[in-house]
């Protein structure tokens, strides 16, 4: 394993960071909106599943009580 001194390491890190293609402001905003929409849809889905299971269990328990 080759060792590098701290100065070489910092230079290599800067070279690698320069290669990164950063997203545009529009891409960040679009992705953020998509995440919020999908999170809301997931929350609604699980809320409906919860209501359905609770209603079903309540109905079954009312039959046997």
C-alpha distances in whole Angstrom, upper triangle without the diagonal:
4,6,10,13,16,18,15,14,18,19,16,18,21,21,20,23,25,24,26,29,31,34,38,40,42,39,39,42,43,40,41,45,44,42,45,47,45,45,49,49,47,49,52,51,50,54,56,54,55,58,59,58,60,63,62,62,65,67,66,67,70,71,71,72
4,7,10,13,15,12,12,15,16,14,16,19,18,18,21,23,23,25,28,30,34,37,39,42,39,38,42,43,40,41,45,44,42,45,48,46,46,49,50,48,50,53,53,52,55,57,56,56,60,61,60,61,65,64,64,67,69,68,69,72,74,73,74
4,7,10,12,10,9,13,14,13,15,18,18,18,20,22,23,24,28,30,33,36,38,41,39,37,41,42,40,40,44,44,42,45,47,46,45,49,50,48,50,53,53,52,55,57,56,56,60,61,60,61,64,65,64,67,69,69,69,72,74,73,74
4,7,8,6,6,10,10,10,12,14,15,15,18,20,20,22,26,27,31,34,36,39,37,36,39,41,38,39,43,42,41,43,46,45,44,48,49,48,49,53,52,52,54,57,56,56,60,61,60,62,65,65,65,67,69,69,70,73,74,74,75
4,6,5,6,9,10,11,12,14,16,17,18,20,22,23,27,28,32,34,36,39,38,36,40,41,39,40,43,43,42,44,47,46,45,49,50,49,50,54,54,53,55,58,57,57,61,62,61,63,66,66,66,68,71,71,71,74,76,75,76
4,6,5,6,9,10,10,12,14,15,16,18,20,21,25,26,29,32,34,37,35,33,37,39,37,37,41,41,39,41,44,44,43,46,48,47,48,51,51,51,53,56,55,55,58,60,59,60,64,64,64,66,69,69,69,72,74,73,74
4,5,5,6,9,10,11,12,14,15,17,19,21,24,25,29,31,33,36,34,33,37,38,37,37,41,41,40,42,45,44,44,47,49,48,49,52,53,52,54,57,57,57,60,62,61,62,65,66,66,68,71,71,71,74,76,76,76
4,5,5,6,9,10,10,12,14,15,17,19,23,24,28,30,32,35,34,33,36,38,36,37,40,40,39,42,44,44,43,47,48,47,48,52,52,51,54,56,56,56,60,61,60,62,65,65,65,67,70,70,70,73,75,75,76
4,5,5,6,9,10,11,12,14,16,17,21,22,26,28,30,33,31,30,34,35,33,34,37,37,36,38,41,40,40,43,45,44,45,48,48,48,50,53,52,53,56,57,57,58,61,62,61,64,66,66,67,69,71,71,72
4,5,5,6,9,10,10,12,15,16,19,20,24,26,28,31,29,28,31,33,31,32,36,36,34,37,40,39,39,42,44,43,44,47,48,47,50,52,52,52,55,57,56,58,61,61,61,63,66,66,66,69,71,71,72
4,5,5,6,9,10,11,13,15,18,20,23,26,28,31,29,28,32,34,32,33,36,37,36,38,41,40,40,43,45,44,46,49,49,49,51,54,53,54,57,58,58,60,63,63,63,65,68,68,69,71,73,73,74
4,5,5,6,9,10,11,13,17,18,22,25,27,30,28,27,31,32,30,31,35,35,34,37,39,38,38,42,43,42,44,47,47,47,49,52,51,52,55,56,56,58,60,61,61,63,66,66,66,69,71,71,72
4,5,5,6,9,10,11,15,16,19,22,24,27,25,24,28,29,27,28,32,32,31,33,36,35,35,38,40,39,40,44,44,44,46,48,48,49,52,53,53,54,57,58,58,60,62,63,63,66,68,68,69
4,5,5,6,9,10,14,15,18,20,23,26,24,23,27,28,27,28,31,32,31,33,36,36,36,39,40,40,41,44,45,45,47,49,49,50,53,54,54,56,58,59,60,62,64,64,65,67,69,70,71
4,6,5,7,9,13,15,18,21,23,26,24,24,28,29,27,29,32,32,31,34,37,36,37,40,41,40,42,45,45,46,48,50,50,51,54,55,55,57,59,60,60,63,65,65,66,69,70,71,72
4,5,5,7,11,13,16,19,22,24,22,22,25,26,25,26,29,29,28,31,34,33,33,37,38,37,39,42,42,42,45,47,47,48,50,52,52,53,56,56,57,59,61,62,62,65,67,67,68
4,5,5,9,10,14,16,19,21,19,19,22,24,22,23,27,27,26,29,31,31,31,34,36,35,37,40,40,40,43,45,45,46,49,50,50,52,54,55,55,57,60,60,61,63,65,66,67
4,6,8,10,14,16,18,21,19,19,23,24,23,24,28,28,28,30,33,32,33,36,37,37,39,42,42,43,45,47,47,48,51,52,52,54,56,57,58,60,62,63,64,66,68,68,69
4,6,9,13,15,18,20,18,19,22,23,22,24,27,27,27,30,31,31,32,35,36,36,38,40,41,41,44,46,46,47,50,51,51,53,55,56,56,59,61,61,62,65,66,67,68
4,6,9,12,15,17,15,15,19,20,18,20,23,23,23,26,28,27,28,31,32,32,34,37,37,38,40,42,42,43,46,47,47,49,52,52,53,55,57,58,59,61,63,64,65
4,7,9,13,14,12,13,16,17,16,18,21,21,21,24,26,25,27,30,30,31,33,35,35,36,39,40,41,42,45,46,46,48,50,51,52,54,56,57,58,60,62,63,64
4,7,9,12,10,10,13,14,13,15,18,18,19,21,23,23,24,27,28,29,30,33,33,34,36,38,39,40,42,44,44,46,48,49,50,52,54,55,56,58,60,61,62
4,7,8,6,6,10,11,10,12,15,15,16,18,20,20,22,24,25,26,28,30,31,32,34,36,36,38,40,41,42,44,46,47,48,50,51,53,54,56,57,59,60
4,5,5,6,9,10,11,12,14,15,17,19,20,21,23,25,26,27,29,30,32,33,35,36,37,39,41,42,43,45,47,48,49,51,52,54,55,57,59,60,61
4,5,5,6,9,10,11,12,14,15,17,18,20,21,23,24,26,27,29,30,32,33,35,36,37,39,41,42,43,45,47,48,49,51,52,54,55,57,59,59
4,5,5,6,8,10,11,12,14,15,16,18,20,21,22,24,26,27,28,30,32,33,35,36,37,39,41,42,43,45,46,48,49,51,52,54,55,57,58
4,5,5,6,8,10,10,12,14,15,16,18,20,21,22,24,26,27,28,30,32,33,34,36,37,39,40,42,43,45,46,48,49,50,52,54,55,56
4,6,5,6,9,10,11,12,14,15,16,18,20,21,22,24,26,27,28,30,31,33,35,36,37,39,40,42,43,45,46,48,49,51,52,54,55
4,5,5,6,9,10,11,12,14,15,17,18,20,21,23,24,26,27,29,30,31,33,35,36,37,39,41,42,43,45,47,48,49,51,53,53
4,5,5,6,9,10,11,12,14,15,16,18,20,21,22,24,26,27,29,30,32,33,35,36,37,39,41,42,43,45,46,48,50,51,52
4,5,5,6,9,10,10,12,14,15,16,18,20,21,22,24,26,27,28,30,31,33,34,36,37,39,40,42,43,44,46,48,49,50
4,5,5,6,9,10,11,12,14,15,17,18,20,21,23,24,26,27,29,30,32,33,35,36,37,39,41,42,43,45,47,48,49
4,5,5,6,9,10,11,12,14,15,17,18,20,21,23,24,26,27,29,30,31,33,35,36,37,39,41,42,43,45,47,48
4,5,5,6,8,10,10,12,14,15,16,18,20,21,22,24,26,27,28,30,31,33,34,36,37,39,40,42,43,45,46
4,5,5,6,9,10,10,12,14,15,16,18,20,21,22,24,26,27,28,30,31,33,34,36,37,38,40,42,43,44
4,6,5,6,9,10,10,12,14,15,16,18,20,21,22,24,26,27,28,30,31,33,34,36,37,38,41,42,43
4,5,5,6,9,10,11,12,14,15,17,18,20,21,23,24,26,27,29,30,31,33,35,36,37,39,41,42
4,5,5,6,8,10,10,12,14,15,16,18,20,21,22,24,26,27,28,30,31,33,34,36,37,39,40
4,6,5,6,9,10,11,12,14,15,16,18,20,21,22,24,26,27,28,30,31,33,34,36,38,38
4,5,5,6,9,10,10,12,14,15,16,18,20,21,22,24,26,27,28,30,31,33,35,36,37
4,5,5,6,9,10,11,12,14,15,16,18,20,21,22,24,26,27,29,30,31,33,35,36
4,5,5,6,8,10,11,12,14,15,16,18,20,21,22,24,26,27,28,30,32,33,34
4,5,5,6,9,10,10,12,14,15,16,18,20,21,22,24,26,27,28,30,32,32
4,6,5,6,9,10,10,12,14,15,16,18,20,21,22,24,25,27,29,30,31
4,5,5,6,9,10,11,12,14,15,16,18,20,21,23,24,26,27,29,30
4,5,5,6,8,10,10,12,14,15,16,18,20,21,22,24,26,27,28
4,5,5,6,9,10,10,12,14,15,16,18,20,21,22,24,26,26
4,5,5,6,9,10,10,12,14,15,16,18,20,21,23,25,25
4,5,5,6,8,10,10,12,14,15,16,18,20,21,23,24
4,5,5,6,8,10,11,12,14,15,16,18,20,21,22
4,6,5,6,8,10,10,12,14,15,16,18,20,21
4,5,5,6,9,10,10,12,14,15,17,19,20
4,5,5,6,8,10,10,12,14,15,17,18
4,5,5,6,9,10,10,12,14,16,16
4,6,5,6,9,10,10,12,14,15
4,5,5,6,9,10,11,13,14
4,5,5,6,8,10,11,12
4,5,5,6,9,10,10
4,6,5,6,9,10
4,5,5,7,9
4,5,5,6
4,6,5
4,6
4
